[in-house]
Amino acid sequence: MSSEIAIRVSGVSKGFQAYNRPQDRLLQSLYGLAARLAPLPVLRDKFARKAQSCSRTFWALRDVSFEVRRGETVGVIGRNGSGKSTILQMICGTLGATTGEIETHGRIAALLELGSGFNPEFTGRENIYLNGQLHGLTREQIRERFDDIIGFADIGDFIEQPVKTYSSGMFVRLAFAVIAHVDADILVVDEALAVGDAFFTQRCMRFLREFMKTGTVLFVSHDTNAIRNLCTRAIWLERGQMQQEGEPKDVCNLYLEAFYEAQQGKGTTTRMKSRADVVAAAARKPEKDQRLAFINNTTLRNDIRLFKFNPDAAAFGKGGAHITGVEFFDESGSPLSWIVGGELVTLCISVHSEILLASPIIGFHIKDKLGQTLFGDNTFLSFCDSPVACEAGSTISAYFTFLMPVLPGGDYSVNAAVAEGTQENHVQLHWMHDALIFKSEASSVSTGLVGIPMLNIDLKPTTSQKEVAAEIWTDRI
């Protein structure tokens, strides 16, 4: 096995015995015993066949193969029942494969289920020692790291209480705190960050990002944004089989399309193209250069270059309506090819409908190059009490006016969508990935994903918070 490979899964399948009735399990045991005790071969064969007929094999995984290289962070995504947790348990050694082989190199630390490996009758302190030794640490090593572990868990005096009294959030705090201090080479995490408050989640994310610099991570989540943000590669499992492996953004887009198709049936607009194809097709001659209207010529000005709407961008949906245009306008209604971060803009999304839309919902997401959603909105809340219908064969447009945030340098895109129904229950008619590409050429953003234009920034000796706030708002008025 190559020293560069941390995990290798080769043709792995996992089957479980399933019974139609509770009594079939007992009958299978009795027939099996009769087959072993039968004096004649013909009777042994007869009872063996009867034992087999009492159950059927449910295949949680079928012929799954992939490799994880050292230092990679690989995300596994899929719906409930797709086999995600099963493959992780097999990699960690808590389940055996029915067929195929799994090889791992390095110490594995796993957080598969809340409190896995904990004794509910033991205190948190006792379980730290128990769980730490299960991960290969000596009692002396655990003693040296104990204060750091309880500091990470931050569960206070509950550390001396039996863990059966813990909430689910306290369980995962303590479990994650232990695996964060076992010097693992491979970290396996199964939806662990779905439990806990925002402060603990941020603490876990800081640990994960630090661990990812040197270690290998296998990460299961339903959150496509987390997969896009954290992972260098993604694997999509569906009904126990691998559907796709590759760039997180592409895999998550395909998973999202399949999710909507499963909810509302196969669409008529599904097509996928690479980001490079989208950028090349979107580049057009600018219609208007907004830079000339600005006198701020410093290198920190947030110049954002817009490309044209790409009608051939990757898309999916049920059909019946399709997006015909995505474009930015200035306050006078002129189309923009250049924006300066902080200025007022209007995003227009035009839709042509082949059917009657009684309650159309049109919306958008602004995403960065990793596919992380920065912000977005849709028309539902503004028109839920008085829907604007769109007749068959006609066009409807949605206008979103906002101050463009100041964006760090890099590539961005607008995802646009049209649906019919309500926020909770709707049919996705047409969803376009990267419908419009834009590029932030320069920026004054010092931290964060976006910079919010400030209405006022002041610096003065502190007197009264109320007086300062009143003075600021008076100046603004």
C-alpha positions as CSV (number, residue, x, y, z in Angstrom):
1,M,0.0,0.0,0.0
2,S,1.3,3.4,-0.9
3,S,2.6,5.5,2.0
4,E,0.5,8.4,0.5
5,I,-2.8,6.6,1.0
6,A,-4.5,6.9,4.5
7,I,-7.6,4.9,3.6
8,R,-8.3,2.5,0.8
9,V,-11.8,1.0,0.3
10,S,-11.8,-1.8,-2.3
11,G,-15.0,-3.3,-3.6
12,V,-16.7,-3.2,-0.2
13,S,-20.3,-4.5,0.3
14,K,-22.2,-4.9,3.5
15,G,-25.3,-7.0,3.9
16,F,-27.6,-7.3,6.9
17,Q,-30.2,-10.0,7.6
18,A,-33.7,-8.7,7.5
19,Y,-36.9,-10.5,8.7
20,N,-40.4,-10.0,7.6
21,R,-41.9,-11.2,10.9
22,P,-40.4,-11.3,14.4
23,Q,-41.0,-15.1,14.6
24,D,-38.9,-15.6,11.5
25,R,-35.7,-15.0,13.5
26,L,-36.6,-17.8,15.9
27,L,-37.6,-20.1,13.1
28,Q,-34.3,-19.5,11.3
29,S,-32.4,-20.5,14.5
30,L,-34.5,-23.7,14.9
31,Y,-34.1,-24.7,11.3
32,G,-30.4,-24.0,11.6
33,L,-30.1,-26.2,14.6
34,A,-32.1,-28.9,12.9
35,A,-29.8,-28.8,9.9
36,R,-26.7,-29.3,12.1
37,L,-28.3,-32.2,14.0
38,A,-30.0,-34.0,11.1
39,P,-28.5,-37.5,10.6
40,L,-29.0,-37.6,6.8
41,P,-27.5,-35.2,4.2
42,V,-30.9,-34.8,2.5
43,L,-32.5,-33.6,5.7
44,R,-29.6,-31.3,6.5
45,D,-30.0,-29.6,3.0
46,K,-33.8,-29.4,3.5
47,F,-33.5,-27.6,6.9
48,A,-30.7,-25.4,5.6
49,R,-32.9,-24.2,2.7
50,K,-35.8,-23.5,5.2
51,A,-33.5,-21.5,7.4
52,Q,-32.4,-19.4,4.4
53,S,-36.0,-18.7,3.4
54,C,-36.8,-17.2,6.8
55,S,-34.7,-14.1,6.0
56,R,-33.5,-11.8,3.2
57,T,-30.3,-9.9,2.8
58,F,-30.5,-6.1,2.9
59,W,-27.5,-4.5,1.2
60,A,-26.5,-1.3,3.0
61,L,-23.4,-1.0,0.7
62,R,-22.7,-2.5,-2.7
63,D,-19.2,-2.5,-4.3
64,V,-18.0,0.8,-2.9
65,S,-14.4,1.7,-3.8
66,F,-12.4,4.9,-3.1
67,E,-9.1,6.2,-1.7
68,V,-8.3,9.0,0.7
69,R,-4.8,10.3,0.5
70,R,-2.8,11.6,3.5
71,G,-3.7,15.3,4.3
72,E,-7.0,15.2,2.4
73,T,-10.4,16.2,3.8
74,V,-13.0,14.1,2.1
75,G,-16.7,14.8,2.6
76,V,-19.3,12.0,2.3
77,I,-22.8,13.2,1.5
78,G,-26.1,11.4,0.9
79,R,-29.6,11.0,2.2
80,N,-30.6,9.0,5.2
81,G,-30.2,5.3,4.5
82,S,-27.6,5.8,1.8
83,G,-24.8,3.9,3.7
84,K,-22.8,6.9,5.0
85,S,-22.6,5.8,8.6
86,T,-22.1,2.2,7.7
87,I,-19.0,2.9,5.6
88,L,-17.6,5.0,8.4
89,Q,-18.1,2.3,11.0
90,M,-16.4,-0.2,8.7
91,I,-13.4,2.1,8.3
92,C,-13.2,2.4,12.1
93,G,-13.4,-1.3,12.5
94,T,-16.7,-1.5,14.5
95,L,-18.4,-3.3,11.6
96,G,-16.9,-6.0,9.3
97,A,-17.4,-6.0,5.5
98,T,-19.4,-8.8,3.9
99,T,-17.2,-8.6,0.8
100,G,-14.2,-6.4,-0.2
101,E,-11.3,-5.0,1.8
102,I,-10.6,-1.8,3.8
103,E,-7.0,-0.7,4.6
104,T,-6.1,2.2,6.9
105,H,-2.7,3.7,7.8
106,G,-2.4,5.6,11.1
107,R,-4.3,6.1,14.3
108,I,-8.0,6.7,13.8
109,A,-10.1,8.9,16.1
110,A,-13.8,8.6,15.4
111,L,-17.0,10.4,16.5
112,L,-19.7,8.3,15.0
113,E,-22.5,8.5,17.5
114,L,-23.3,10.5,20.5
115,G,-21.4,9.1,23.4
116,S,-20.1,6.0,21.5
117,G,-17.6,4.3,23.8
118,F,-19.0,5.9,26.9
119,N,-20.4,4.1,29.9
120,P,-23.5,5.9,31.0
121,E,-23.0,4.9,34.6
122,F,-19.5,6.5,34.8
123,T,-18.8,10.1,35.4
124,G,-17.4,12.4,32.7
125,R,-14.0,12.2,34.3
126,E,-14.1,8.4,34.3
127,N,-15.3,8.3,30.7
128,I,-12.4,10.6,29.6
129,Y,-9.9,8.0,30.9
130,L,-12.0,5.1,29.4
131,N,-12.4,6.7,26.0
132,G,-8.9,8.0,25.8
133,Q,-7.5,4.5,26.4
134,L,-9.8,3.1,23.7
135,H,-8.1,5.6,21.4
136,G,-4.6,4.3,22.3
137,L,-3.5,6.8,25.0
138,T,-1.9,5.7,28.3
139,R,-3.3,6.9,31.6
140,E,-0.3,9.1,32.1
141,Q,-0.9,10.8,28.7
142,I,-4.6,11.3,29.5
143,R,-3.6,12.8,32.9
144,E,-1.3,15.3,31.2
145,R,-4.1,16.4,28.8
146,F,-7.0,16.2,31.2
147,D,-7.3,19.9,31.9
148,D,-7.2,20.7,28.2
149,I,-9.9,18.1,27.5
150,I,-12.3,19.5,30.1
151,G,-11.5,23.0,29.0
152,F,-12.5,22.1,25.4
153,A,-15.7,20.3,26.5
154,D,-16.7,23.3,28.8
155,I,-19.3,21.3,30.7
156,G,-18.4,22.7,34.2
157,D,-19.2,20.7,37.3
158,F,-21.0,18.1,35.2
159,I,-17.6,16.5,34.6
160,E,-18.1,14.7,38.0
161,Q,-21.7,13.5,37.1
162,P,-22.7,10.3,35.4
163,V,-23.0,10.9,31.7
164,K,-26.5,9.4,31.7
165,T,-27.5,12.7,33.1
166,Y,-26.0,14.7,30.2
167,S,-27.9,16.3,27.4
168,S,-27.1,15.4,23.8
169,G,-25.1,18.6,23.5
170,M,-23.0,17.7,26.5
171,F,-22.4,14.2,25.2
172,V,-21.0,15.5,21.9
173,R,-19.0,18.2,23.7
174,L,-17.2,15.6,25.8
175,A,-16.8,13.0,23.0
176,F,-15.3,15.6,20.6
177,A,-13.1,17.0,23.4
178,V,-11.5,13.6,23.8
179,I,-10.8,12.9,20.2
180,A,-9.4,16.4,19.8
181,H,-6.6,15.4,22.1
182,V,-5.6,11.8,21.1
183,D,-3.0,12.8,18.4
184,A,-4.9,11.0,15.7
185,D,-3.7,10.7,12.1
186,I,-7.2,10.2,10.7
187,L,-10.3,11.9,12.0
188,V,-13.7,10.4,11.2
189,V,-16.7,12.7,12.0
190,D,-20.3,11.7,11.4
191,E,-22.7,14.7,11.8
192,A,-21.1,15.6,15.1
193,L,-21.3,19.3,14.5
194,A,-25.1,19.1,14.2
195,V,-25.4,19.2,18.0
196,G,-24.2,22.0,20.2
197,D,-24.5,25.7,20.5
198,A,-22.8,28.2,18.1
199,F,-19.8,28.8,20.4
200,F,-19.0,25.1,20.6
201,T,-19.5,24.6,16.9
202,Q,-17.0,27.4,16.2
203,R,-14.6,25.8,18.6
204,C,-14.9,22.5,16.7
205,M,-14.4,24.3,13.4
206,R,-11.2,25.9,14.6
207,F,-9.9,22.6,15.7
208,L,-10.9,20.9,12.4
209,R,-9.2,23.6,10.3
210,E,-6.0,23.3,12.4
211,F,-6.1,19.4,12.2
212,M,-6.7,19.6,8.4
213,K,-3.3,21.2,8.0
214,T,-1.5,17.9,8.8
215,G,-4.1,15.2,9.3
216,T,-6.6,13.3,7.2
217,V,-10.4,13.9,7.7
218,L,-13.4,11.9,6.6
219,F,-16.4,14.0,7.2
220,V,-20.1,13.1,6.9
221,S,-22.7,15.8,6.7
222,H,-26.1,16.7,5.2
223,D,-24.9,20.3,5.0
224,T,-23.7,20.9,1.5
225,N,-22.2,24.3,2.5
226,A,-20.0,22.5,5.1
227,I,-18.9,20.0,2.5
228,R,-18.0,22.8,0.1
229,N,-16.3,24.8,2.7
230,L,-14.3,22.2,4.5
231,C,-13.5,19.4,2.0
232,T,-11.0,19.0,-0.8
233,R,-13.0,16.2,-2.3
234,A,-16.5,14.8,-1.9
235,I,-18.2,11.4,-2.3
236,W,-21.9,11.0,-2.9
237,L,-23.6,7.8,-1.7
238,E,-27.1,6.8,-2.7
239,R,-28.8,3.6,-1.7
240,G,-25.5,2.0,-0.8
241,Q,-23.8,2.8,-4.1
242,M,-21.3,5.5,-5.1
243,Q,-23.0,8.0,-7.4
244,Q,-20.3,10.6,-7.8
245,E,-16.8,11.5,-6.6
246,G,-14.9,14.7,-7.3
247,E,-14.8,18.4,-6.6
248,P,-17.1,19.3,-3.6
249,K,-18.9,22.0,-5.6
250,D,-19.8,19.7,-8.5
251,V,-20.8,16.8,-6.3
252,C,-23.0,18.9,-4.0
253,N,-24.7,20.4,-7.1
254,L,-25.6,17.0,-8.4
255,Y,-26.8,15.8,-5.0
256,L,-29.0,18.9,-4.8
257,E,-30.5,18.2,-8.2
258,A,-31.2,14.6,-7.3
259,F,-32.9,15.7,-4.0
260,Y,-35.3,17.9,-5.9
261,E,-36.0,15.2,-8.5
262,A,-36.7,12.7,-5.7
263,Q,-39.3,15.2,-4.3
264,Q,-41.0,16.2,-7.4
265,G,-40.0,13.8,-10.2
266,K,-37.4,14.1,-13.0
267,G,-37.0,17.5,-14.5
268,T,-36.7,18.5,-18.1
269,T,-33.9,21.1,-17.8
270,T,-31.0,19.1,-16.1
271,R,-27.6,19.7,-17.6
272,M,-24.2,20.2,-16.1
273,K,-21.2,22.0,-17.4
274,S,-17.8,22.9,-15.9
275,R,-17.2,26.2,-14.2
276,A,-14.6,27.0,-16.9
277,D,-17.2,26.5,-19.6
278,V,-19.6,28.8,-17.7
279,V,-17.0,31.6,-17.3
280,A,-16.0,31.4,-21.0
281,A,-19.6,31.5,-22.2
282,A,-20.5,34.4,-19.8
283,A,-17.7,36.7,-21.0
284,R,-19.2,39.4,-23.3
285,K,-18.5,43.0,-24.3
286,P,-19.5,45.3,-21.4
287,E,-22.7,47.4,-22.0
288,K,-21.7,50.1,-19.6
289,D,-18.6,50.9,-17.6
290,Q,-19.8,52.3,-14.2
291,R,-16.2,53.1,-13.1
292,L,-16.2,56.4,-14.9
293,A,-18.9,57.7,-12.5
294,F,-16.6,57.4,-9.6
295,I,-13.7,59.6,-8.6
296,N,-12.2,57.3,-6.0
297,N,-9.1,56.0,-7.7
298,T,-7.4,54.3,-4.8
299,T,-6.2,50.8,-5.1
300,L,-8.6,49.7,-2.3
301,R,-11.7,50.5,-4.3
302,N,-13.8,47.4,-4.6
303,D,-14.1,47.0,-8.4
304,I,-16.4,44.2,-9.4
305,R,-16.4,43.1,-13.1
306,L,-19.7,41.6,-14.3
307,F,-20.0,39.1,-17.2
308,K,-23.2,38.5,-19.2
309,F,-26.0,36.1,-18.2
310,N,-25.2,32.6,-19.5
311,P,-28.4,30.9,-20.7
312,D,-26.4,27.6,-21.1
313,A,-25.3,27.5,-17.4
314,A,-25.8,24.2,-15.5
315,A,-29.4,23.9,-14.5
316,F,-32.1,21.5,-13.2
317,G,-35.8,21.5,-12.4
318,K,-39.2,20.1,-13.2
319,G,-39.7,22.4,-16.2
320,G,-42.7,24.6,-17.1
321,A,-40.8,27.8,-16.7
322,H,-37.2,28.8,-17.3
323,I,-35.0,31.8,-16.4
324,T,-34.3,34.0,-19.4
325,G,-32.1,36.7,-17.9
326,V,-30.1,37.6,-14.8
327,E,-28.8,41.2,-14.8
328,F,-27.7,44.0,-12.6
329,F,-29.0,47.6,-13.0
330,D,-28.1,50.9,-11.5
331,E,-30.6,53.4,-10.0
332,S,-31.5,54.8,-13.4
333,G,-32.4,51.4,-14.8
334,S,-29.2,51.1,-17.0
335,P,-27.6,47.6,-17.2
336,L,-24.3,47.4,-15.4
337,S,-21.1,45.6,-16.5
338,W,-19.1,47.0,-13.5
339,I,-20.0,47.6,-9.9
340,V,-18.2,49.3,-7.0
341,G,-18.8,47.5,-3.7
342,G,-21.1,49.6,-1.5
343,E,-23.2,51.1,-4.2
344,L,-27.0,50.6,-4.7
345,V,-27.8,48.0,-7.3
346,T,-30.9,46.1,-8.5
347,L,-30.7,42.5,-9.5
348,C,-33.3,41.5,-12.1
349,I,-34.3,37.9,-12.7
350,S,-36.6,37.3,-15.7
351,V,-38.6,34.2,-16.1
352,H,-40.7,32.9,-19.1
353,S,-43.4,30.5,-18.2
354,E,-45.0,27.9,-20.4
355,I,-47.7,27.1,-17.8
356,L,-49.8,29.2,-15.5
357,L,-47.9,30.1,-12.3
358,A,-50.4,31.0,-9.6
359,S,-47.8,31.6,-6.9
360,P,-44.4,32.0,-8.4
361,I,-41.3,32.3,-6.2
362,I,-38.2,33.8,-7.7
363,G,-34.9,34.0,-5.8
364,F,-31.2,34.1,-5.9
365,H,-28.0,33.2,-4.0
366,I,-24.6,34.9,-4.3
367,K,-21.9,32.3,-3.9
368,D,-18.1,32.5,-3.7
369,K,-15.7,30.2,-5.7
370,L,-16.0,27.5,-3.0
371,G,-19.8,27.4,-3.5
372,Q,-20.5,29.0,0.0
373,T,-23.7,31.0,0.0
374,L,-22.9,34.5,1.1
375,F,-26.4,36.0,0.9
376,G,-29.6,35.8,-1.1
377,D,-33.3,36.2,-1.0
378,N,-36.6,35.4,-2.8
379,T,-40.0,36.9,-3.4
380,F,-42.1,34.7,-1.2
381,L,-42.4,36.8,2.0
382,S,-43.1,40.0,0.1
383,F,-45.9,38.5,-2.0
384,C,-47.2,35.5,0.1
385,D,-50.5,37.4,0.9
386,S,-51.0,38.6,-2.6
387,P,-49.3,36.4,-5.2
388,V,-48.5,37.8,-8.6
389,A,-49.6,35.2,-11.1
390,C,-47.9,34.6,-14.4
391,E,-50.0,33.5,-17.3
392,A,-48.9,30.7,-19.6
393,G,-46.7,32.0,-22.4
394,S,-45.8,35.2,-20.6
395,T,-42.8,36.6,-18.8
396,I,-42.4,37.8,-15.2
397,S,-39.4,39.6,-13.6
398,A,-38.3,39.9,-10.0
399,Y,-36.3,42.9,-8.8
400,F,-34.0,42.9,-5.8
401,T,-32.5,46.2,-4.7
402,F,-29.7,46.3,-2.2
403,L,-26.3,47.7,-1.4
404,M,-23.7,45.5,-2.9
405,P,-21.4,44.3,-0.1
406,V,-17.7,44.9,-0.4
407,L,-16.2,41.6,-1.6
408,P,-12.8,40.2,-1.1
409,G,-10.9,39.6,-4.3
410,G,-12.0,36.5,-6.3
411,D,-14.7,34.9,-8.4
412,Y,-18.4,34.9,-7.5
413,S,-21.6,33.8,-9.1
414,V,-25.3,34.3,-8.9
415,N,-27.5,31.2,-8.6
416,A,-31.1,31.9,-9.7
417,A,-34.2,29.9,-9.3
418,V,-38.0,29.9,-10.0
419,A,-40.5,27.7,-8.1
420,E,-44.2,27.4,-7.7
421,G,-45.9,27.1,-4.3
422,T,-44.8,28.2,-0.9
423,Q,-41.6,28.4,1.0
424,E,-42.2,25.1,2.7
425,N,-44.0,23.3,-0.1
426,H,-43.0,24.1,-3.6
427,V,-42.0,22.6,-7.0
428,Q,-38.6,23.6,-8.3
429,L,-39.2,24.6,-11.9
430,H,-35.8,25.9,-12.9
431,W,-32.6,26.3,-10.9
432,M,-29.5,27.7,-12.6
433,H,-26.0,27.3,-11.2
434,D,-23.6,30.2,-12.0
435,A,-26.2,32.0,-14.1
436,L,-24.1,35.1,-13.9
437,I,-20.4,35.3,-13.1
438,F,-18.6,38.3,-11.6
439,K,-15.1,39.0,-10.4
440,S,-13.9,41.2,-7.5
441,E,-10.7,42.8,-8.8
442,A,-9.7,44.7,-5.7
443,S,-11.0,45.1,-2.2
444,S,-10.7,46.9,1.2
445,V,-12.1,43.9,3.1
446,S,-9.7,43.0,5.9
447,T,-11.5,40.0,7.4
448,G,-14.6,37.8,6.8
449,L,-16.4,36.6,3.7
450,V,-17.9,40.0,2.8
451,G,-17.6,43.6,4.0
452,I,-20.8,45.4,4.9
453,P,-20.8,49.1,3.8
454,M,-20.6,51.2,6.9
455,L,-23.0,54.1,7.3
456,N,-20.7,55.8,9.7
457,I,-17.3,55.2,11.5
458,D,-16.2,57.5,14.2
459,L,-13.6,57.6,17.0
460,K,-14.0,59.8,20.1
461,P,-13.5,59.7,23.9
462,T,-16.2,57.7,25.6
463,T,-18.9,59.6,27.4
464,S,-22.3,58.0,27.3
465,Q,-23.2,55.3,24.8
466,K,-26.7,56.8,24.5
467,E,-25.3,60.2,23.8
468,V,-22.8,58.9,21.2
469,A,-25.5,56.9,19.4
470,A,-27.9,59.9,19.4
471,E,-25.2,62.1,18.0
472,I,-24.4,59.7,15.2
473,W,-28.0,59.3,14.2
474,T,-28.6,63.0,14.4
475,D,-25.6,63.5,12.0
476,R,-27.1,60.9,9.7
477,I,-30.5,62.6,9.6
